[in-house]
Amino acid sequence: MNRDCECFVILLLNTRRRVKGHALITIGTMDTLLVHPREVFRAAVIASASAVVLMHNHPSGEPTPSDADIKVTRDLMRAGLLMKIEVLDHVILGNPKHCSLRELGYFYN
């Protein structure tokens, strides 16, 4: 990952929730990145993943999710439901801390 830019990565998981691989989806700027469900789920479909974990970094070092992070996560969760590919979490990496949107209560069952 480039520490100076936001990078969006997904972990690709099998039905037993074991990591099959990972994919770099997009590289943004210092404080913005564009994420589209098409690119996220293209990688998941190609890998025959049954679930994904979303991850991106905040170059500022502060892992608190922005409103845009929360909206993108919810959009990807809805897209995943349609495709039957579960979005298990969205982890934001800071320095030295990280943040899980699932742990913060942004995921619903």
C-alpha positions in Angstrom: 0.0 0.0 0.0 1.1 3.5 -0.7 1.2 5.4 2.6 0.7 8.8 1.0 -2.6 7.8 -0.8 -5.7 6.1 0.2 -5.7 2.5 -1.2 -8.8 0.2 -1.2 -8.1 -3.5 -0.9 -10.4 -6.5 -0.4 -9.7 -9.9 1.1 -11.4 -12.7 -0.8 -12.8 -15.5 1.4 -14.1 -19.0 0.7 -17.3 -20.5 2.3 -15.3 -21.4 5.4 -14.2 -17.8 5.8 -10.6 -18.6 5.0 -8.6 -16.2 2.9 -8.4 -17.2 -0.8 -6.5 -14.1 -1.8 -6.6 -10.3 -2.0 -7.1 -7.6 -4.6 -6.1 -4.0 -4.9 -9.3 -2.3 -6.1 -8.3 1.3 -6.4 -5.7 3.9 -5.4 -7.0 7.4 -4.6 -5.5 10.7 -3.4 -4.4 11.8 0.1 -7.9 12.0 1.3 -10.3 10.6 -1.3 -10.9 7.5 -3.3 -13.5 6.3 -5.7 -14.9 2.8 -5.1 -17.6 1.3 -7.3 -19.3 -2.0 -6.5 -18.6 -3.3 -10.1 -14.8 -3.3 -9.4 -15.2 -4.8 -5.9 -17.4 -7.6 -6.9 -15.7 -8.3 -10.2 -12.7 -9.5 -8.2 -14.9 -11.5 -5.9 -16.7 -13.2 -8.7 -13.5 -14.0 -10.6 -12.1 -15.6 -7.4 -15.4 -17.4 -6.6 -15.3 -15.8 -3.2 -18.3 -16.2 -0.9 -17.4 -13.3 1.3 -15.1 -10.3 1.4 -13.5 -8.0 3.9 -13.1 -4.4 2.8 -10.0 -2.5 3.8 -8.5 0.9 3.1 -6.0 3.2 4.8 -6.2 6.8 6.0 -2.8 8.5 5.3 -3.5 11.0 8.1 -3.1 8.1 10.5 -6.6 8.7 12.1 -8.7 5.6 11.4 -12.1 7.1 12.3 -14.5 6.4 9.5 -15.8 9.4 7.5 -19.4 9.8 6.4 -18.3 8.7 2.9 -16.6 5.6 4.3 -19.9 4.6 6.0 -22.0 5.3 2.9 -19.6 3.3 0.6 -19.7 0.4 3.1 -23.5 0.4 3.2 -23.7 0.6 -0.6 -21.3 -2.4 -1.0 -23.2 -4.4 1.6 -26.4 -3.9 -0.4 -24.7 -4.9 -3.6 -23.2 -7.9 -1.9 -26.7 -9.0 -0.8 -27.9 -9.0 -4.4 -24.9 -11.0 -5.5 -24.9 -13.4 -2.5 -21.4 -12.3 -1.5 -21.3 -11.3 2.1 -19.4 -8.2 3.2 -18.1 -9.2 6.6 -16.3 -6.0 7.7 -14.7 -2.8 6.5 -11.4 -2.2 8.3 -9.8 1.3 8.1 -6.0 1.3 8.8 -4.5 4.2 10.5 -1.1 4.6 12.1 -0.7 2.9 14.6 -4.4 2.1 15.1 -7.2 0.6 13.0 -10.9 0.7 13.1 -13.6 -2.0 12.3 -16.9 -0.7 11.1 -18.5 -3.9 12.2 -17.2 -3.4 15.8 -18.5 0.2 15.6 -22.1 -1.1 14.9 -22.4 -0.1 11.2 -23.2 -3.7 10.1 -26.6 -5.2 10.4 -27.6 -8.9 10.2 
